[in-house]
């Protein structure tokens, strides 16, 4: 698998309550998206970003990072071949991404995701 980008998924109790710290204090002024349970904030000049997550909408567990890849199907097959635990099956989500969750040997859950072109 080839990782194109990695995004940190920070757990928060309330997106709106957490927002001002990340936007005002850290300067991540652009809200790229907000689905009510996950939102991404980005610095428009540097591209530095973070995702805030209250709870995942469809997966039983939350992920610590999102790994963006060009070929999520190949990544899924490789994870299975290597015997890694699949926490959330390969799914096309209603918000348009195709993804699965895998547990790393250290216990962390990763969201492996591909966005439509």
C-alpha positions as YAML, in Angstrom:
chain: A
units: angstrom
residues:
- id: 1
  name: UNK
  ca: [0.00, 0.00, 0.00]
- id: 2
  name: UNK
  ca: [1.10, 3.55, -0.70]
- id: 3
  name: UNK
  ca: [0.04, 6.28, 1.75]
- id: 4
  name: UNK
  ca: [-0.61, 9.61, 0.01]
- id: 5
  name: UNK
  ca: [-1.49, 11.53, 3.15]
- id: 6
  name: UNK
  ca: [-2.05, 10.84, 6.84]
- id: 7
  name: UNK
  ca: [-4.56, 12.79, 8.91]
- id: 8
  name: UNK
  ca: [-4.70, 12.74, 12.70]
- id: 9
  name: UNK
  ca: [-8.14, 11.94, 14.14]
- id: 10
  name: UNK
  ca: [-8.45, 13.60, 17.55]
- id: 11
  name: UNK
  ca: [-11.28, 12.44, 19.81]
- id: 12
  name: UNK
  ca: [-13.44, 15.28, 21.17]
- id: 13
  name: UNK
  ca: [-16.67, 15.24, 23.15]
- id: 14
  name: UNK
  ca: [-18.24, 18.13, 21.21]
- id: 15
  name: UNK
  ca: [-17.14, 19.46, 17.81]
- id: 16
  name: UNK
  ca: [-18.48, 22.98, 18.31]
- id: 17
  name: UNK
  ca: [-16.96, 23.31, 21.79]
- id: 18
  name: UNK
  ca: [-13.54, 22.20, 20.48]
- id: 19
  name: UNK
  ca: [-13.64, 24.22, 17.27]
- id: 20
  name: UNK
  ca: [-12.40, 27.61, 18.52]
- id: 21
  name: UNK
  ca: [-9.23, 26.16, 20.04]
- id: 22
  name: UNK
  ca: [-8.19, 24.63, 16.72]
- id: 23
  name: UNK
  ca: [-9.38, 27.48, 14.50]
- id: 24
  name: UNK
  ca: [-8.58, 30.54, 16.61]
- id: 25
  name: UNK
  ca: [-5.57, 29.43, 18.65]
- id: 26
  name: UNK
  ca: [-3.90, 27.07, 16.16]
- id: 27
  name: UNK
  ca: [-4.96, 29.04, 13.08]
- id: 28
  name: UNK
  ca: [-6.62, 26.13, 11.27]
- id: 29
  name: UNK
  ca: [-9.16, 28.55, 9.80]
- id: 30
  name: UNK
  ca: [-10.67, 26.55, 6.94]
- id: 31
  name: UNK
  ca: [-13.38, 24.04, 7.81]
- id: 32
  name: UNK
  ca: [-12.97, 21.60, 4.92]
- id: 33
  name: UNK
  ca: [-16.02, 19.61, 5.97]
- id: 34
  name: UNK
  ca: [-18.24, 18.98, 8.95]
- id: 35
  name: UNK
  ca: [-20.50, 15.91, 9.05]
- id: 36
  name: UNK
  ca: [-21.70, 16.57, 12.60]
- id: 37
  name: UNK
  ca: [-19.53, 13.80, 14.03]
- id: 38
  name: UNK
  ca: [-16.26, 14.55, 12.22]
- id: 39
  name: UNK
  ca: [-14.82, 17.84, 10.97]
- id: 40
  name: UNK
  ca: [-11.49, 18.77, 9.35]
- id: 41
  name: UNK
  ca: [-9.79, 22.11, 10.00]
- id: 42
  name: UNK
  ca: [-6.88, 23.32, 7.87]
- id: 43
  name: UNK
  ca: [-4.43, 26.19, 7.71]
- id: 44
  name: UNK
  ca: [-5.04, 27.60, 4.20]
- id: 45
  name: UNK
  ca: [-1.43, 28.73, 3.83]
- id: 46
  name: UNK
  ca: [0.41, 25.59, 4.91]
- id: 47
  name: UNK
  ca: [-2.14, 22.82, 4.46]
- id: 48
  name: UNK
  ca: [-1.57, 21.61, 8.03]
- id: 49
  name: UNK
  ca: [-4.78, 19.98, 9.21]
- id: 50
  name: UNK
  ca: [-6.50, 17.91, 11.87]
- id: 51
  name: UNK
  ca: [-9.75, 15.99, 12.07]
- id: 52
  name: UNK
  ca: [-11.89, 16.16, 15.20]
- id: 53
  name: UNK
  ca: [-14.07, 13.11, 15.80]
- id: 54
  name: UNK
  ca: [-16.85, 12.62, 18.37]
- id: 55
  name: UNK
  ca: [-17.55, 9.01, 17.31]
- id: 56
  name: UNK
  ca: [-17.44, 7.27, 13.99]
- id: 57
  name: UNK
  ca: [-20.79, 7.19, 12.19]
- id: 58
  name: UNK
  ca: [-20.62, 3.59, 10.95]
- id: 59
  name: UNK
  ca: [-17.63, 1.81, 12.51]
- id: 60
  name: UNK
  ca: [-17.78, 0.11, 15.90]
- id: 61
  name: UNK
  ca: [-14.45, 1.67, 16.93]
- id: 62
  name: UNK
  ca: [-12.85, 5.05, 16.28]
- id: 63
  name: UNK
  ca: [-9.59, 5.38, 14.38]
- id: 64
  name: UNK
  ca: [-6.51, 7.30, 15.50]
- id: 65
  name: UNK
  ca: [-5.45, 8.29, 11.97]
- id: 66
  name: UNK
  ca: [-6.83, 8.28, 8.45]
- id: 67
  name: UNK
  ca: [-4.43, 6.99, 5.82]
- id: 68
  name: UNK
  ca: [-5.38, 8.22, 2.35]
- id: 69
  name: UNK
  ca: [-4.45, 5.89, -0.50]
- id: 70
  name: UNK
  ca: [-5.08, 5.61, -4.25]
- id: 71
  name: UNK
  ca: [-6.07, 1.94, -4.17]
- id: 72
  name: UNK
  ca: [-8.12, 1.05, -1.10]
- id: 73
  name: UNK
  ca: [-9.14, -2.31, -2.60]
- id: 74
  name: UNK
  ca: [-5.50, -3.38, -2.94]
- id: 75
  name: UNK
  ca: [-4.76, -2.14, 0.59]
- id: 76
  name: UNK
  ca: [-7.70, -4.17, 1.91]
- id: 77
  name: UNK
  ca: [-6.50, -7.30, 0.13]
- id: 78
  name: UNK
  ca: [-2.97, -6.79, 1.45]
- id: 79
  name: UNK
  ca: [-4.21, -6.30, 5.03]
- id: 80
  name: UNK
  ca: [-6.18, -9.54, 4.77]
- id: 81
  name: UNK
  ca: [-3.21, -11.42, 3.26]
- id: 82
  name: UNK
  ca: [-1.01, -10.24, 6.13]
- id: 83
  name: UNK
  ca: [-3.57, -11.46, 8.63]
- id: 84
  name: UNK
  ca: [-4.32, -8.06, 10.17]
- id: 85
  name: UNK
  ca: [-7.59, -7.66, 12.04]
- id: 86
  name: UNK
  ca: [-10.20, -5.85, 9.96]
- id: 87
  name: UNK
  ca: [-12.22, -3.74, 12.40]
- id: 88
  name: UNK
  ca: [-14.62, -2.24, 9.83]
- id: 89
  name: UNK
  ca: [-15.08, -3.94, 6.43]
- id: 90
  name: UNK
  ca: [-14.37, -2.32, 3.08]
- id: 91
  name: UNK
  ca: [-17.35, -0.04, 2.59]
- id: 92
  name: UNK
  ca: [-18.47, 2.80, 0.35]
- id: 93
  name: UNK
  ca: [-19.88, 5.25, 2.88]
- id: 94
  name: UNK
  ca: [-22.91, 7.45, 2.21]
- id: 95
  name: UNK
  ca: [-20.68, 10.56, 2.33]
- id: 96
  name: UNK
  ca: [-18.73, 9.25, -0.66]
- id: 97
  name: UNK
  ca: [-15.50, 7.72, 0.63]
- id: 98
  name: UNK
  ca: [-14.46, 4.08, 0.29]
- id: 99
  name: UNK
  ca: [-12.70, 2.81, 3.39]
- id: 100
  name: UNK
  ca: [-11.96, 0.08, 5.91]
- id: 101
  name: UNK
  ca: [-10.50, 0.04, 9.42]
- id: 102
  name: UNK
  ca: [-7.56, -2.18, 10.33]
- id: 103
  name: UNK
  ca: [-5.94, -2.79, 13.69]
- id: 104
  name: UNK
  ca: [-2.17, -2.37, 13.71]
- id: 105
  name: UNK
  ca: [-0.15, -4.93, 15.68]
- id: 106
  name: UNK
  ca: [0.31, -2.26, 18.40]
- id: 107
  name: UNK
  ca: [-3.48, -2.03, 18.86]
- id: 108
  name: UNK
  ca: [-4.11, 1.28, 17.10]
- id: 109
  name: UNK
  ca: [-7.07, 1.36, 14.69]
- id: 110
  name: UNK
  ca: [-6.37, 3.00, 11.32]
- id: 111
  name: UNK
  ca: [-8.93, 4.26, 8.81]
- id: 112
  name: UNK
  ca: [-7.63, 3.35, 5.33]
- id: 113
  name: UNK
  ca: [-9.55, 5.58, 2.94]
- id: 114
  name: UNK
  ca: [-9.86, 6.58, -0.70]
- id: 115
  name: UNK
  ca: [-11.78, 9.62, -1.88]
- id: 116
  name: UNK
  ca: [-13.58, 9.70, -5.24]
- id: 117
  name: UNK
  ca: [-11.85, 11.68, -7.97]
...
